[in-house]
Amino acid sequence: MGRRIIKQHHMIQAIRNSYDLTNLLQQCKVSDISKVHSQIVTGGYGRNPFVGTKLIGRYSESASPNMEHARKVFDGLSDRDVFLWNMIIQGYANSGPSVEAVNMYKELCRSSVLPNQYTFPFVFKACAAMRDQIAGILVHAHAIKLGFGFNLFVGNALVAFYAKCQNIDASRCAFDQISPKDLVSWNSIISGYTTNGYYHEALVLFHAIQKSVDCKPDNATLVAILPACTQLASVQDGLWIHTYILKRGMEINAALGSGLIAMYGNCGRLNDARWIFDRILNKTVVVWNAIIRCYGMHGHADEAVKLFSRMIEDGVCPDSRIFLGLLSTCSHAGMVTRGRELFESMGDYGVERSNEHYACMVDLLGRAGFLKEAMELIEAMPLQPGKDVYGALLGACRIHNNMELAEKVAKKLFVLDPENAARLVILANMYEDKGRLADAAMARKMVREKKLKKSAGYSSVELDFVYHTFGVEDESHPFTELIFDTLEKLYQVMVMEDDLTLIS
């Protein structure tokens, strides 16, 4: 009897100690986790599943995750339930390496423990990070087999997974199968459409969620849809979003603010973009990049450079995108000296020069007529020059009619970018300008023989939340006859106006 009481006392004491240790883990600093871990091992609680789960969570959820330590704790535990497996899979999915999350999932499948609805979202996240669609499809099949095919958590993860693998049809299919949908479902599919360039489809869904009774747009929804408004220059939707933010009293943080700045900039409303910028309290490099790009695209190169200087004074370190925008701005403004200075200063901020930066610099020098210097820059590049670099040089040759250099550059591009019809068209135009019609005909013949197509530009107009796109001589629209008839009438009005101007 006495031994039983002593045993029960030890069990109660062990439970109390395990609770104390988990509370200590919860409250301790990240730097002290390893110290508490040592106390756990010393106290004989290294194999306690309750303490082990909390320890794995702290190792994997901290600002600087240590999955190596988390894995050692996991491997030391013999009693592993599905919650513990999910903890280690989640840790790898969030902090990497992603392949280990998939490997742990495979180990789970070989064990006696079955995955649950919370397991699959972590595995899909890891597959998405690796862009491994085949692995994700196999996991999807397993989820269906276990009866989680229509589960909300699994469905939302599938929408995001397929979108990141650029399989937008499968992503939409997964979205349509979710019932009922929550806000995460809507945000995932809208973000998927936007990141894959399906801007019209994203806006259609955004209009649908506006009419929804159960779900209302939140910060994540607006951040996801703003790039679509920017690309389509849809100021009507942009103004609705801005008004919605103000009415709901939402904070315009860096992500939301940079999206609004980019939208207003693309719609030509520079003052509104600046108004947003001035009211963002914590201006990150993304926010600075958005406003600098706005001023650059509208030809205000001096103001863009001034903002860059102000950003440096505020202690914000520039990134590669900042320099890309500034070099492009300097190129179009003909600011060769300032462009050179910015290009040379990139190393001072620890920013590595990419092919895109060199392409901008070649364009800057080429537009200004420094073709020889542009060529020397390419020859001195520490990395292999890409198609964009030589493409910028070919464009400069076209501007300054340098046929000899253009032919040399074109030979490089035929190897680096053989499917780009625009390069051959530029060369053909240059031959025609020089009167070398046989060479021009040969270049155009190559375009036909290789069945190359130059990407056609198009315009779009929004009418009653419906987007209509059309290109040159495009007859695919159902109201083609009415459109062309209206254009002809407008042309006649313009001719009459010109005639009246000449008479007066």
DRENTOR-554287 format. One line per field, with one value per residue (C-alpha): x, y, z; residue in three letters. Coordinates in pm, 1 decimal. Example, Ala and Ser with C-alpha at 12.3 -4.5 7.8 and 13.67 -1.06 7.14 Angstrom:
px	(1230.0 | 1367.0) $
py	(-450.0 | -106.0) $
pz	(780.0 | 714.0) $
type	(Ala | Ser) $
This chain:
px	(0.0 | 277.8 | 469.0 | 156.4 | 115.1 | 484.3 | 451.4 | 139.8 | 323.8 | 612.2 | 369.5 | 191.6 | 528.8 | 641.4 | 324.9 | 373.4 | 737.5 | 646.9 | 391.8 | 650.8 | 901.5 | 653.0 | 559.9 | 927.5 | 976.2 | 682.5 | 816.6 | 1192.1 | 1382.1 | 1490.6 | 1853.8 | 1764.3 | 1579.8 | 1891.4 | 1951.6 | 1599.4 | 1650.8 | 1954.5 | 1745.0 | 1481.5 | 1738.4 | 1910.1 | 1576.1 | 1493.3 | 1214.4 | 1389.2 | 1145.5 | 833.9 | 597.6 | 423.5 | 748.8 | 901.1 | 611.4 | 647.0 | 1024.1 | 990.5 | 740.2 | 974.3 | 1269.8 | 1070.6 | 857.0 | 1128.6 | 1253.4 | 1568.3 | 1437.1 | 1670.6 | 1523.6 | 1835.4 | 1769.0 | 1395.5 | 1465.1 | 1691.6 | 1411.6 | 1162.7 | 1391.5 | 1434.8 | 1061.7 | 912.5 | 548.2 | 459.0 | 99.1 | -27.0 | 5.1 | 377.9 | 424.6 | 242.0 | 470.0 | 789.6 | 639.8 | 516.3 | 859.3 | 1029.2 | 754.4 | 791.8 | 1168.8 | 1306.5 | 1448.1 | 1110.5 | 1214.2 | 1247.0 | 880.2 | 789.2 | 1031.1 | 875.8 | 531.0 | 649.8 | 779.8 | 443.7 | 268.4 | 493.8 | 412.2 | 98.3 | -24.9 | -265.3 | -236.5 | -524.4 | -673.5 | -395.9 | -112.5 | -181.6 | -169.8 | 188.9 | 292.9 | 130.6 | 314.8 | 645.5 | 562.5 | 470.2 | 800.6 | 984.4 | 748.2 | 716.3 | 374.0 | 413.7 | 477.0 | 184.0 | -50.9 | 42.3 | -22.9 | -353.8 | -454.0 | -371.7 | -582.0 | -878.5 | -828.2 | -844.4 | -1160.9 | -1009.0 | -1059.4 | -1334.4 | -1199.1 | -1173.2 | -814.5 | -693.0 | -885.1 | -737.9 | -386.5 | -451.9 | -561.1 | -235.5 | -22.1 | -148.8 | -130.2 | 236.1 | 301.2 | 140.4 | -142.6 | -418.9 | -687.8 | -625.5 | -617.7 | -958.1 | -1095.2 | -985.3 | -1144.9 | -1477.6 | -1491.3 | -1460.1 | -1798.4 | -1855.8 | -1568.1 | -1405.2 | -1203.8 | -879.3 | -1033.1 | -1112.5 | -777.3 | -587.0 | -754.7 | -741.0 | -370.6 | -318.1 | -478.7 | -284.1 | 58.7 | 6.3 | -97.2 | -472.0 | -567.6 | -915.1 | -1014.9 | -881.5 | -1098.0 | -1406.1 | -1359.8 | -1292.0 | -1625.0 | -1789.3 | -1651.5 | -1773.3 | -2126.3 | -2072.6 | -2271.4 | -2042.7 | -1700.0 | -1579.4 | -1239.9 | -962.6 | -605.0 | -481.1 | -758.8 | -671.6 | -297.5 | -368.7 | -596.7 | -410.1 | -147.3 | -435.5 | -573.0 | -220.8 | -161.6 | -503.7 | -487.8 | -831.6 | -867.7 | -1235.5 | -1149.8 | -850.2 | -1065.4 | -1318.5 | -1037.2 | -900.4 | -1250.1 | -1313.0 | -989.7 | -1085.5 | -1441.8 | -1325.5 | -1052.5 | -787.9 | -421.8 | -235.5 | 70.7 | 371.6 | 218.1 | -114.8 | 45.4 | 294.5 | 9.3 | -198.0 | 103.0 | 171.8 | -196.6 | -228.6 | 102.8 | -4.0 | -334.2 | -148.7 | -257.4 | 84.3 | -46.8 | -267.0 | 29.5 | 237.9 | -48.3 | -48.4 | 330.7 | 345.8 | 99.9 | 275.0 | 453.9 | 693.0 | 827.3 | 1001.3 | 1221.4 | 913.8 | 726.9 | 1023.8 | 1058.9 | 691.5 | 705.6 | 1044.3 | 910.2 | 601.7 | 807.8 | 1041.0 | 767.6 | 613.3 | 942.3 | 1020.4 | 1373.6 | 1511.0 | 1241.4 | 1302.7 | 1673.0 | 1592.4 | 1365.0 | 1646.1 | 1877.8 | 1608.6 | 1563.0 | 1934.4 | 1921.4 | 1632.8 | 1852.8 | 1669.8 | 1908.7 | 1826.0 | 1773.2 | 1824.1 | 1476.4 | 1542.9 | 1853.7 | 1674.7 | 1404.8 | 1653.8 | 1877.4 | 1573.7 | 1463.4 | 1808.2 | 1814.7 | 1489.0 | 1583.7 | 1932.2 | 2099.0 | 2417.8 | 2645.6 | 2394.1 | 2322.4 | 2691.7 | 2719.8 | 2424.0 | 2554.6 | 2896.9 | 2746.8 | 2554.6 | 2847.1 | 2856.3 | 2513.2 | 2591.7 | 2363.6 | 2484.6 | 2455.9 | 2238.3 | 2186.3 | 1889.8 | 2106.6 | 2364.3 | 2084.2 | 1963.0 | 2315.5 | 2370.9 | 2039.1 | 2145.4 | 2477.9 | 2329.9 | 2048.6 | 2304.0 | 2514.7 | 2799.1 | 2783.0 | 3153.2 | 3137.8 | 2825.0 | 3005.9 | 3308.2 | 3080.3 | 2933.4 | 3279.2 | 3387.9 | 3080.6 | 3172.0 | 2869.8 | 2751.6 | 2562.4 | 2199.1 | 1949.2 | 1824.1 | 2175.0 | 2226.3 | 1864.0 | 1926.6 | 2237.0 | 2046.2 | 1782.3 | 2057.8 | 2202.7 | 1856.9 | 1835.7 | 2179.0 | 2161.0 | 2481.9 | 2437.5 | 2779.2 | 2739.9 | 2373.3 | 2467.5 | 2721.7 | 2470.2 | 2197.3 | 2418.5 | 2447.4 | 2069.7 | 1995.2 | 2166.2 | 2044.1 | 1686.9 | 1604.6 | 1226.6 | 1199.5 | 1061.5 | 1108.4 | 1488.7 | 1459.1 | 1201.7 | 1438.1 | 1718.5 | 1488.2 | 1384.0 | 1747.7 | 1828.8 | 1539.4 | 1661.7 | 2002.2 | 1843.4 | 1955.2 | 1619.4 | 1747.9 | 1884.3 | 1558.8 | 1358.8 | 1585.2 | 1530.2 | 1153.8 | 1165.5 | 1336.6 | 1046.2 | 797.5 | 997.0 | 1048.8 | 682.5 | 786.0 | 528.2 | 588.7 | 388.9 | 98.8 | 5.9 | -354.7 | -578.3 | -858.3 | -1161.3 | -1387.7 | -1764.7 | -2000.5 | -1733.2 | -1672.9 | -1326.7 | -1302.4 | -961.6 | -873.6 | -564.9 | -479.3 | -726.6 | -878.9 | -1215.0 | -1278.9 | -1511.2 | -1887.3 | -1950.8 | -1671.7 | -1890.2 | -2026.3 | -1675.7 | -1523.5 | -1825.4 | -1785.2 | -1411.7 | -1480.5 | -1729.2 | -1475.7 | -1213.6 | -1447.3 | -1513.0 | -1135.7 | -1088.8 | -1365.0 | -1205.9 | -867.5 | -1029.6 | -1206.7 | -877.4 | -703.0 | -983.8 | -986.2) $
py	(0.0 | 237.0 | 160.6 | 235.6 | 574.1 | 656.3 | 554.5 | 772.1 | 1060.1 | 1027.6 | 1020.8 | 1335.5 | 1501.8 | 1406.2 | 1555.4 | 1873.7 | 1893.8 | 1838.1 | 2120.7 | 2344.1 | 2264.9 | 2334.5 | 2665.0 | 2748.7 | 2665.6 | 2885.4 | 3185.3 | 3158.5 | 3358.6 | 3195.0 | 3208.8 | 3013.6 | 2722.7 | 2504.9 | 2570.1 | 2457.9 | 2159.2 | 2062.2 | 2081.8 | 1859.4 | 1593.2 | 1617.2 | 1586.9 | 1269.6 | 1419.6 | 1381.9 | 1109.0 | 1270.8 | 1321.3 | 1619.4 | 1806.0 | 1684.5 | 1825.0 | 2165.8 | 2157.2 | 2073.6 | 2354.5 | 2608.8 | 2498.5 | 2513.3 | 2821.5 | 3060.9 | 3351.6 | 3147.2 | 2790.6 | 2507.5 | 2202.2 | 1996.3 | 2018.0 | 1967.8 | 1652.0 | 1511.1 | 1561.0 | 1394.1 | 1095.9 | 1046.8 | 1006.3 | 660.0 | 749.1 | 964.1 | 1064.0 | 1245.2 | 1582.5 | 1522.4 | 1414.4 | 1728.9 | 1945.0 | 1817.6 | 1823.3 | 2178.2 | 2284.7 | 2159.3 | 2302.5 | 2648.0 | 2673.3 | 2405.1 | 2204.7 | 2136.5 | 1793.9 | 1682.9 | 1769.0 | 1532.8 | 1267.3 | 1287.7 | 1251.6 | 933.3 | 802.5 | 882.2 | 681.8 | 384.0 | 407.0 | 291.3 | 651.8 | 790.8 | 1150.9 | 1383.6 | 1694.0 | 1913.4 | 1700.6 | 1754.6 | 2137.3 | 2130.0 | 1868.4 | 2063.2 | 2373.8 | 2185.9 | 2045.4 | 2396.5 | 2536.4 | 2272.3 | 2319.5 | 1940.6 | 1890.6 | 1513.3 | 1464.8 | 1693.9 | 1499.0 | 1174.1 | 1336.2 | 1469.5 | 1116.2 | 993.3 | 1272.0 | 1168.2 | 802.6 | 894.2 | 1099.1 | 1449.6 | 1541.5 | 1793.0 | 1910.8 | 2289.9 | 2298.0 | 2049.0 | 2223.4 | 2564.7 | 2417.9 | 2250.0 | 2580.6 | 2744.5 | 2440.6 | 2408.6 | 2786.3 | 2790.6 | 2504.7 | 2726.0 | 2478.7 | 2734.5 | 2502.8 | 2246.1 | 2528.6 | 2653.3 | 2298.8 | 2257.2 | 2593.1 | 2498.6 | 2173.1 | 2349.8 | 2387.9 | 2597.8 | 2833.0 | 3061.4 | 3379.4 | 3182.2 | 2995.3 | 3320.8 | 3479.1 | 3173.0 | 3156.8 | 3534.3 | 3534.4 | 3232.6 | 3404.8 | 3726.8 | 3567.7 | 3362.4 | 3663.9 | 3593.1 | 3945.0 | 3957.5 | 3630.5 | 3758.6 | 4070.5 | 3865.4 | 3667.2 | 3985.9 | 4126.4 | 3799.0 | 3819.4 | 4179.6 | 4045.0 | 3756.1 | 3756.2 | 3520.4 | 3658.0 | 4015.0 | 4121.5 | 4159.2 | 4288.4 | 3972.2 | 3993.6 | 4351.3 | 4283.6 | 3990.3 | 4182.4 | 4514.1 | 4379.7 | 4293.1 | 4647.4 | 4775.7 | 4564.6 | 4645.9 | 5011.7 | 4954.6 | 5277.8 | 5208.8 | 4894.3 | 5068.5 | 5355.1 | 5106.8 | 4932.2 | 5261.3 | 5370.6 | 5029.3 | 5060.4 | 5404.1 | 5301.6 | 4991.7 | 5183.1 | 4942.0 | 5026.3 | 5096.1 | 4883.8 | 4836.1 | 4556.8 | 4733.0 | 5074.8 | 4962.5 | 4795.9 | 5117.1 | 5325.2 | 5093.8 | 5094.5 | 5473.7 | 5508.6 | 5279.0 | 5464.5 | 5795.7 | 5937.5 | 6030.9 | 6274.1 | 6002.7 | 5764.8 | 6023.8 | 6088.6 | 5720.0 | 5710.8 | 6008.0 | 5842.0 | 5507.2 | 5512.8 | 5219.1 | 5257.9 | 4938.3 | 4902.5 | 4769.4 | 5095.3 | 5305.2 | 5094.0 | 5147.1 | 5528.6 | 5556.0 | 5342.4 | 5568.1 | 5881.9 | 5701.3 | 5570.6 | 5918.5 | 6080.0 | 6248.4 | 6113.1 | 6387.4 | 6326.8 | 5951.2 | 6003.0 | 6247.2 | 5988.0 | 5734.5 | 5973.1 | 6032.6 | 5658.5 | 5615.5 | 5901.6 | 5725.1 | 5419.3 | 5189.3 | 4962.2 | 4939.3 | 4606.7 | 4489.4 | 4603.0 | 4960.0 | 4978.0 | 4813.0 | 5081.0 | 5365.5 | 5245.2 | 5211.0 | 5561.9 | 5706.9 | 5527.0 | 5678.4 | 6021.7 | 6015.3 | 6057.8 | 5871.3 | 6010.3 | 5947.0 | 5601.9 | 5514.8 | 5634.8 | 5423.5 | 5116.6 | 5154.1 | 5208.7 | 4879.6 | 4696.4 | 4951.8 | 4828.2 | 4460.5 | 4433.0 | 4184.6 | 4288.0 | 4055.5 | 4021.6 | 4256.6 | 4531.1 | 4491.1 | 4501.5 | 4832.3 | 4970.2 | 4860.8 | 5023.2 | 5342.1 | 5362.3 | 5247.5 | 5502.2 | 5777.2 | 5658.0 | 5500.5 | 5173.3 | 5099.1 | 5144.3 | 4927.9 | 4649.9 | 4680.3 | 4652.1 | 4329.3 | 4183.7 | 4264.5 | 4107.0 | 3858.8 | 3646.1 | 3507.4 | 3780.4 | 3683.3 | 3753.0 | 4072.3 | 4220.9 | 4160.2 | 4254.5 | 4597.3 | 4638.9 | 4541.1 | 4801.7 | 5063.3 | 4958.4 | 5016.0 | 5365.2 | 5466.8 | 5264.1 | 5068.8 | 4781.5 | 4621.9 | 4580.6 | 4481.0 | 4180.6 | 4062.0 | 4100.6 | 3928.4 | 3619.1 | 3599.3 | 3635.4 | 3363.3 | 3125.5 | 3277.7 | 3361.4 | 3168.0 | 3176.6 | 3556.6 | 3695.3 | 4056.3 | 4028.2 | 3923.6 | 4194.0 | 4462.3 | 4326.8 | 4317.4 | 4678.7 | 4784.9 | 4605.4 | 4785.4 | 5121.9 | 5046.2 | 4939.8 | 4577.6 | 4437.2 | 4083.4 | 4054.5 | 4196.5 | 3941.0 | 3662.5 | 3772.9 | 3781.2 | 3443.2 | 3298.4 | 3425.1 | 3247.0 | 2923.8 | 2893.1 | 2988.2 | 3253.6 | 3501.6 | 3843.5 | 3897.2 | 4118.0 | 4410.9 | 4459.5 | 4712.9 | 4657.6 | 4849.0 | 4785.0 | 4817.5 | 4717.6 | 4500.1 | 4314.7 | 4344.3 | 4358.8 | 4307.5 | 4372.4 | 4401.8 | 4537.0 | 4408.4 | 4183.1 | 4046.3 | 3801.9 | 4028.6 | 3957.9 | 4329.5 | 4359.0 | 4516.4 | 4779.8 | 4859.6 | 4904.2 | 5103.8 | 5338.9 | 5374.1 | 5460.8 | 5730.2 | 5873.6 | 5876.2 | 6069.3 | 6323.5 | 6368.3 | 6419.7 | 6682.9 | 6861.0 | 6868.6 | 7006.8 | 7280.2 | 7370.4 | 7406.8 | 7623.4 | 7856.4) $
pz	(0.0 | 92.5 | -228.8 | -437.8 | -266.5 | -326.5 | -696.9 | -740.0 | -570.4 | -817.6 | -1111.5 | -989.3 | -930.6 | -1283.2 | -1434.5 | -1231.5 | -1342.0 | -1705.8 | -1685.1 | -1522.1 | -1797.5 | -2078.7 | -1914.9 | -1886.3 | -2254.7 | -2348.4 | -2155.7 | -2219.7 | -2481.7 | -2807.0 | -2694.8 | -2378.5 | -2543.8 | -2554.3 | -2181.9 | -2092.2 | -2322.1 | -2114.6 | -1795.0 | -1958.0 | -2047.0 | -1707.9 | -1531.1 | -1723.1 | -1935.3 | -2271.8 | -2380.7 | -2235.4 | -2537.0 | -2376.3 | -2310.8 | -2640.3 | -2844.0 | -2682.1 | -2733.1 | -3104.3 | -3137.7 | -2980.5 | -3192.9 | -3517.1 | -3448.8 | -3333.0 | -3544.3 | -3619.6 | -3649.2 | -3552.3 | -3721.1 | -3651.9 | -3276.6 | -3329.4 | -3530.2 | -3255.8 | -3002.8 | -3238.8 | -3305.7 | -2930.3 | -2872.3 | -2906.6 | -2840.8 | -3145.5 | -3211.8 | -3525.0 | -3349.9 | -3297.7 | -3659.7 | -3775.6 | -3560.6 | -3723.8 | -4077.5 | -4018.8 | -3895.2 | -4211.5 | -4433.4 | -4276.8 | -4239.4 | -4470.7 | -4615.2 | -4777.0 | -4900.4 | -4536.1 | -4477.7 | -4762.4 | -4631.7 | -4284.6 | -4440.3 | -4614.2 | -4280.8 | -4122.7 | -4395.7 | -4317.2 | -3945.5 | -3766.3 | -3730.9 | -3992.8 | -4124.1 | -4040.3 | -4201.9 | -4057.6 | -4197.5 | -4566.9 | -4578.1 | -4444.6 | -4701.2 | -4986.8 | -4872.4 | -4892.4 | -5237.7 | -5355.1 | -5227.7 | -5431.9 | -5729.0 | -5724.4 | -5879.4 | -5920.7 | -5547.0 | -5466.8 | -5693.0 | -5516.8 | -5177.9 | -5315.2 | -5412.6 | -5062.1 | -4908.3 | -5124.5 | -5026.5 | -4657.1 | -4710.9 | -4691.1 | -5058.4 | -4981.1 | -4647.6 | -4616.0 | -4485.3 | -4743.7 | -5022.8 | -4941.5 | -4937.7 | -5274.4 | -5431.2 | -5321.9 | -5417.5 | -5774.5 | -5825.7 | -5719.6 | -5963.2 | -6233.1 | -6286.6 | -6256.5 | -6399.4 | -6123.9 | -5869.8 | -5986.6 | -5984.4 | -5621.8 | -5534.7 | -5697.5 | -5497.0 | -5161.1 | -4991.4 | -4797.7 | -4886.5 | -4631.5 | -4683.6 | -4713.9 | -5010.3 | -5191.2 | -5107.8 | -5228.5 | -5570.7 | -5625.8 | -5537.4 | -5763.5 | -6059.4 | -6001.6 | -5957.3 | -6274.9 | -6481.3 | -6502.9 | -6401.7 | -6557.9 | -6389.5 | -6056.6 | -6080.8 | -6170.8 | -5848.4 | -5653.6 | -5773.1 | -5667.1 | -5312.1 | -5287.1 | -5331.8 | -5089.2 | -4765.7 | -4572.1 | -4669.5 | -4684.4 | -4825.4 | -4568.7 | -4585.3 | -4760.2 | -5023.7 | -5110.1 | -5124.5 | -5358.7 | -5598.0 | -5619.2 | -5867.4 | -6102.7 | -6070.2 | -6139.6 | -6449.9 | -6597.2 | -6484.4 | -6330.2 | -6136.3 | -6062.4 | -5865.4 | -5709.9 | -5584.8 | -5443.8 | -5253.4 | -5117.6 | -5008.0 | -4849.9 | -4650.2 | -4520.2 | -4431.7 | -4244.0 | -4062.0 | -4188.7 | -4140.7 | -4463.6 | -4393.4 | -4621.3 | -4830.3 | -4879.5 | -4923.9 | -5188.2 | -5379.3 | -5373.9 | -5480.4 | -5775.3 | -5875.5 | -5867.8 | -6049.8 | -6334.1 | -6360.0 | -6397.7 | -6060.0 | -5926.7 | -5663.6 | -5511.5 | -5506.6 | -5321.7 | -5077.0 | -4983.4 | -4956.8 | -4719.7 | -4481.5 | -4444.5 | -4110.9 | -4149.2 | -4499.8 | -4608.8 | -4915.2 | -5101.1 | -5035.6 | -5147.4 | -5459.4 | -5547.4 | -5523.1 | -5697.4 | -5981.3 | -6003.5 | -6053.1 | -6291.4 | -6521.8 | -6549.4 | -6649.9 | -6317.2 | -6303.0 | -6077.7 | -5815.1 | -5832.0 | -5762.8 | -5479.3 | -5319.3 | -5340.7 | -5154.8 | -4892.5 | -4851.3 | -4782.3 | -4528.6 | -4353.4 | -4305.9 | -4547.9 | -4738.4 | -5112.2 | -5285.9 | -5642.5 | -5754.1 | -5641.0 | -5858.4 | -6148.2 | -6142.2 | -6102.8 | -6387.3 | -6613.7 | -6515.6 | -6586.3 | -6920.6 | -7043.0 | -6908.1 | -7063.9 | -6723.2 | -6815.1 | -6542.0 | -6263.4 | -6400.4 | -6397.0 | -6036.5 | -5925.5 | -6106.4 | -5945.5 | -5598.8 | -5594.9 | -5435.0 | -5152.5 | -5040.4 | -5090.2 | -5393.8 | -5653.6 | -6018.2 | -6224.7 | -6599.7 | -6565.8 | -6415.4 | -6692.1 | -6950.9 | -6805.0 | -6809.3 | -7170.8 | -7261.4 | -7078.8 | -7263.5 | -7593.3 | -7599.1 | -7532.7 | -7826.9 | -7624.9 | -7816.9 | -7782.1 | -7402.9 | -7389.2 | -7575.7 | -7346.6 | -7044.6 | -7183.6 | -7250.9 | -6894.1 | -6729.8 | -6453.5 | -6550.3 | -6882.6 | -7074.8 | -7127.1 | -7402.1 | -7234.7 | -7236.2 | -7607.6 | -7675.6 | -7520.9 | -7737.3 | -8052.4 | -7969.2 | -7933.7 | -8271.0 | -8420.7 | -8268.3 | -8397.9 | -8720.2 | -8651.4 | -8894.7 | -8846.3 | -8469.8 | -8507.5 | -8722.7 | -8463.0 | -8181.4 | -8383.8 | -8423.2 | -8043.7 | -8005.8 | -8260.8 | -8015.3 | -7687.1 | -7792.0 | -8112.4 | -8064.1 | -8037.4 | -8363.9 | -8250.2 | -8287.4 | -8652.3 | -8721.3 | -8584.7 | -8805.7 | -9109.8 | -9050.3 | -9027.7 | -9354.0 | -9522.8 | -9392.9 | -9549.7 | -9877.5 | -9832.6 | -9937.9 | -10010.0 | -9654.5 | -9515.1 | -9712.3 | -9581.5 | -9220.7 | -9265.3 | -9441.2 | -9130.7 | -8919.9 | -9148.2 | -9178.7 | -8803.2 | -8750.2 | -8503.7 | -8381.6 | -8237.8 | -7918.6 | -8016.2 | -7796.6 | -7693.5 | -7528.4 | -7281.5 | -7161.5 | -6863.7 | -6906.6 | -6624.2 | -6458.4 | -6788.6 | -6946.1 | -7324.6 | -7486.4 | -7849.0 | -8068.1 | -8410.4 | -8672.8 | -8407.6 | -8523.9 | -8237.8 | -8036.7 | -8079.4 | -8148.9 | -8406.8 | -8676.1 | -8438.1 | -8305.9 | -8652.0 | -8768.7 | -8469.2 | -8535.7 | -8900.4 | -8794.2 | -8546.6 | -8821.5 | -9052.2 | -8775.3 | -8729.5 | -9104.8 | -9108.2 | -8810.5 | -8989.8 | -9306.5 | -9110.6 | -8939.2 | -9277.7 | -9416.9 | -9116.0) $
type	(Met | Gly | Arg | Arg | Ile | Ile | Lys | Gln | His | His | Met | Ile | Gln | Ala | Ile | Arg | Asn | Ser | Tyr | Asp | Leu | Thr | Asn | Leu | Leu | Gln | Gln | Cys | Lys | Val | Ser | Asp | Ile | Ser | Lys | Val | His | Ser | Gln | Ile | Val | Thr | Gly | Gly | Tyr | Gly | Arg | Asn | Pro | Phe | Val | Gly | Thr | Lys | Leu | Ile | Gly | Arg | Tyr | Ser | Glu | Ser | Ala | Ser | Pro | Asn | Met | Glu | His | Ala | Arg | Lys | Val | Phe | Asp | Gly | Leu | Ser | Asp | Arg | Asp | Val | Phe | Leu | Trp | Asn | Met | Ile | Ile | Gln | Gly | Tyr | Ala | Asn | Ser | Gly | Pro | Ser | Val | Glu | Ala | Val | Asn | Met | Tyr | Lys | Glu | Leu | Cys | Arg | Ser | Ser | Val | Leu | Pro | Asn | Gln | Tyr | Thr | Phe | Pro | Phe | Val | Phe | Lys | Ala | Cys | Ala | Ala | Met | Arg | Asp | Gln | Ile | Ala | Gly | Ile | Leu | Val | His | Ala | His | Ala | Ile | Lys | Leu | Gly | Phe | Gly | Phe | Asn | Leu | Phe | Val | Gly | Asn | Ala | Leu | Val | Ala | Phe | Tyr | Ala | Lys | Cys | Gln | Asn | Ile | Asp | Ala | Ser | Arg | Cys | Ala | Phe | Asp | Gln | Ile | Ser | Pro | Lys | Asp | Leu | Val | Ser | Trp | Asn | Ser | Ile | Ile | Ser | Gly | Tyr | Thr | Thr | Asn | Gly | Tyr | Tyr | His | Glu | Ala | Leu | Val | Leu | Phe | His | Ala | Ile | Gln | Lys | Ser | Val | Asp | Cys | Lys | Pro | Asp | Asn | Ala | Thr | Leu | Val | Ala | Ile | Leu | Pro | Ala | Cys | Thr | Gln | Leu | Ala | Ser | Val | Gln | Asp | Gly | Leu | Trp | Ile | His | Thr | Tyr | Ile | Leu | Lys | Arg | Gly | Met | Glu | Ile | Asn | Ala | Ala | Leu | Gly | Ser | Gly | Leu | Ile | Ala | Met | Tyr | Gly | Asn | Cys | Gly | Arg | Leu | Asn | Asp | Ala | Arg | Trp | Ile | Phe | Asp | Arg | Ile | Leu | Asn | Lys | Thr | Val | Val | Val | Trp | Asn | Ala | Ile | Ile | Arg | Cys | Tyr | Gly | Met | His | Gly | His | Ala | Asp | Glu | Ala | Val | Lys | Leu | Phe | Ser | Arg | Met | Ile | Glu | Asp | Gly | Val | Cys | Pro | Asp | Ser | Arg | Ile | Phe | Leu | Gly | Leu | Leu | Ser | Thr | Cys | Ser | His | Ala | Gly | Met | Val | Thr | Arg | Gly | Arg | Glu | Leu | Phe | Glu | Ser | Met | Gly | Asp | Tyr | Gly | Val | Glu | Arg | Ser | Asn | Glu | His | Tyr | Ala | Cys | Met | Val | Asp | Leu | Leu | Gly | Arg | Ala | Gly | Phe | Leu | Lys | Glu | Ala | Met | Glu | Leu | Ile | Glu | Ala | Met | Pro | Leu | Gln | Pro | Gly | Lys | Asp | Val | Tyr | Gly | Ala | Leu | Leu | Gly | Ala | Cys | Arg | Ile | His | Asn | Asn | Met | Glu | Leu | Ala | Glu | Lys | Val | Ala | Lys | Lys | Leu | Phe | Val | Leu | Asp | Pro | Glu | Asn | Ala | Ala | Arg | Leu | Val | Ile | Leu | Ala | Asn | Met | Tyr | Glu | Asp | Lys | Gly | Arg | Leu | Ala | Asp | Ala | Ala | Met | Ala | Arg | Lys | Met | Val | Arg | Glu | Lys | Lys | Leu | Lys | Lys | Ser | Ala | Gly | Tyr | Ser | Ser | Val | Glu | Leu | Asp | Phe | Val | Tyr | His | Thr | Phe | Gly | Val | Glu | Asp | Glu | Ser | His | Pro | Phe | Thr | Glu | Leu | Ile | Phe | Asp | Thr | Leu | Glu | Lys | Leu | Tyr | Gln | Val | Met | Val | Met | Glu | Asp | Asp | Leu | Thr | Leu | Ile | Ser) $
